[in-house]
Structures are given as C-alpha cells and as structure tokens.
Amino acid sequence: MEVLSVASEVYPLIKTGGLADVAGALPAALGPHGVTMRTLVPGYPAVMAKLNGGRVVREIGDLFGVHAKLIAGRVEGLDVIVIEAPALYDRPGNPYVSPDGWDWPDNWKRFAALGWTAAELGQGMVEGYNPHVIHAHDWQAGLAPAYIKFSSSSHVKTVMTVHNMAFKGFFGSEIFNQLRLPPHAFGMGGVEFYGGISYLKSGMECADYVTTVSPNYADEIRTPAFGMGLEGLLNGRADTVVGILNGIDVEAWDPATDKALVQNFTANTIHLRRANKLAVIEKFGLDGEDGPLFCVVSRLTDQKGMDLLLQAADGLVDLGGRLAVLGSGEAYLEDGFRHLWARHPGKVGIITGYNEALSHLMQGGSDAILIPSRFEPCGLTQLYGLRYGCVPVVSRIGGLADTVIDANPAAIAAEVATGVVFDAGTADALYEAIRKTVRLYRDEKLWKKIQRRGMKSDVSWEASAARYADLYATITGLKANDDPDN
C-alpha cells in the first residue's frame, strides 16, 4: 500500500516541534506492516541543503503564481518529494514566521500550495506514482483533503491528523477565489469557518477519517472545553474520528547508545545516570547534586502551563529541588524564568532556544520532567522521559493521561506507577505534584522502581503503526500487503 504523508516539517530535515518527530518516525514504523510512505515537504533552505542526488519528477509552471519543481529523493532514511519553489519557501529561520516573529503574510498561499500539490500527486501528477492514501498533518496540510473532495476525478482516500486543535490556519474569506476550489467549496461542508477559511477545519470536514494523536484527546476535542469551536463537526462524524497514540523513534532515543549523553545506561545500570545529572548541573550553572533535579524542555507558553510553573517554582526550590529550563516562547514567560534564575542562582538555570542534543542530555540526567500543560494532544517529552528514566510529572489531560500512570498508593502497591499525574490548570495542584515527587524521590528504592518501570514501557511506534495500517486498509478496502493490480 502506498501512502503520501503531507507535512510542513519532518525530522531530521526541518523541525519546530513534535509534528516533525511524528512525520519523521512514522514512515519507518509502517514499513513492517506493508505500507510504503513518502513524505511531501516544502523546500525550505534546511531541506534543500540536505537534498543531494534527488531527481526532478515534475515541473509546475504555475504553482499559485510561481514556478516550482518536484524533486524526489531519499534523505536521512526518508523517501521524500520536495516542492522546490524558492519564491514560497526559500526564507530564513522558522518555516512559519519571519525573523521579526510575525507570521509570513502569504502563509495562506505557501500552504495552499502544499495541499494542492498533494492532491495533484494523488491524481497522478507524476507518472507511475499513484498513492492509495493521502495522510495530511495539521492545518498546513489541511487543504489537501478539500482539493480531493472537490475534484471530479480523484479516488484517492484521505486521512487528516490533528496534532493540535489550537492552530486552525485561519484566513479571511478574500483569499478564497485564489485557492483553485469551486464556488460551492465555500460552505459548511467545505472550507468556510465563521465567515473565513480554516485550513484545519477544511481537512477535518473533507477527509475520509480524522485521527488525533491520543485516544483521550480524541474524546476531549468533542467537548466545548477543548474543541475550539469544532466540537460540533467532530460529534457529527464521531464514527470517523479515531485517537491513535503517538510513539517515538526508540533508536534515536535510546539511552544505551545515545551519543548526546555523557554516560550511556540501561534500566539495569540506572545508577550510571549520575554522570549525566552532573553534566546537566554544570551546563545550567547549578550547585550541588542533593535533591531532585527537575527539568523543562518545552515551548514557553500558557498552553504548556509555564505560567503555572513560574508560580510554583519558588516552592520547588524551597523543597530542595533544582530546575533546568530549555525552551523559548512568549516574552513575558522568558523574562519570568530569567527573574526566577536571578532570585535563585545555583538553584534555577535557563537556556533559551532549542538544542536537540541538550534535550537528550536533560532527559538522561534530570530526575523528573515537568509537563504542566493546560491541554496536550499527545506530548512526546513525557515519552522521552519514560524512556530515559526521567520521571514525568504531568497534567491529567490528553495524551499525558494516556501514557503516564500516577504513583498513587494503589499503583505503587500494584507496581505499575511510572510518574506523577495531577489535575491541570492551577499552580497549587502543580506545587502539590512537585511536593509529592520530592517525597517519592527521597525513597531511593521506590524511586528506582518507578524509573525502571518507565524505561520498560512500550513507547515505540509498533502498536500505533499497526493501527494506522489497519485504518488505511479500512478506508481503501486493501490489506496493507495486497497488490492492487491483482
């Protein structure tokens, strides 16, 4: 079975968040299930720099007013089709925002081009390539199912995966006449959303199936609290909404072989983690190693609950903890963590920006990772934490609740606890979770059990990839290993 994945970023070519990790790991995970997946991705500078030896498979004379080429190749283990359109994608830095931090004003066009190209590939644009399924990820790819639905000749099936409902890809209705869609596509059954156009809503409305990245989030987004105005649409097609939990690349994230660590270790040699803890302490300018070392690897936003952590962090220090923060985001939160560092030198450290290698070291050396999100579709950092013996302290929402088992008395007695789970939304609840974590940490024997149990959790893509393969089979009528020509 041939599937075209459509994503605005894919690790290790280009990454701003978890979407890239998912898009990068899923193709290899699907291989054992008889699914061949290629990834369509824009030709950003970082992507073009790694695309050596690719071949031009199609030239497009008019891709929303610009000339473009489709280049097929294999890069970093991924089969990709890259849209080389310098006028749209050859821009510095982040793929979505300009250097001054504002969205590119033509993002509507840049990602309409991505969706349109995907749909054309699904209709045989490149000779010899006819995918059975187009799998679109998040709002940037959301128009692909719409182009398919409103085409008179396409039979390719579509799946829309929602990684985060908060980002809808909303634009004014004035762009509609430039989208190459028929007039009747501007309606409730198409791309229209509250008088404008939402690319995310378009994909959710027009795809054959909608998936989210955890079962719990699939339930949450059908409620007003998490549905972001789209809960009615989802409830109207509830039988085609599926939650499939994300996994992680367990080869890229393996504490036994990870070169970003000072000292490799396994669940059976967990005592070796101490060398990594000392390295994190040194990197963040912290003093001593007594007490638990908490870490944060996150976008610094309200969604991620970072304002709550700022309120609870003085208490964390008073309890004897240390805090290492890696991330960037809203200016007032970055400033807040700098002020926290100034109040508690040697107890708190912050590094702004993103550093992949450092994030690995922090997971391999910190005692616990804090994830106090207000909503979290799946979350990957808690999965990395489990894998590396960095005990997750998480809100009871979305995929966090699906993947971490709270160390309550019953779970401890049953020897199934893997972390600390608390009710989302308040600094008091977060503080109590931190206090509970410190108490558990002081019981060295129990703490090691929780760490080892997390490290032995199945956080791979194996089970989830099988579910995706089954879904593709359901909507196409093919088995993953079927030859459609026979």
Secondary structure, 3 states (H helix, E strand, C coil): CEEEEECCCECCCECCCHHHHHHHHHHHHHHHHCCEEEEEEECCHHHHHHCCCCEEEEEEEEECCEEEEEEEEEECCEEEEEEECHHHHCCCCCCCECCCCCECCCHHHHHHHHHHHHHHHHCCCCCCCCCCEEEEECHHHCHHHHHHHCCCCCCCEEEEEECCCCCCCEECHHHHHHCCCCHHHCCCCCCEECCEEEHHHHHHHHCCEEEECCHHHHHHCCCHHHHCCCHHHHHHCHHHEEECCCCCCCCCCCCCCCCCCCCCCCHHHHHHHHHHHHHHHHHCCCCCCCCCEEEEECCECCCCCHHHHHHHHHHHHHCCCEEEEEECECHHHHHHHHHHHHHCECCEEEEECCCHHHHHHHHHHCCEEEECCCCCCCCCHHHHHHHHCCEEEEECCHHHHHHCCECCHHHHHCCCCCEEEECCCCHHHHHHHHHHHHHHHHCHHHHHHHHHHHHCCCCCCHHHHHHHHHHHHHHHCCCCCCCCCC
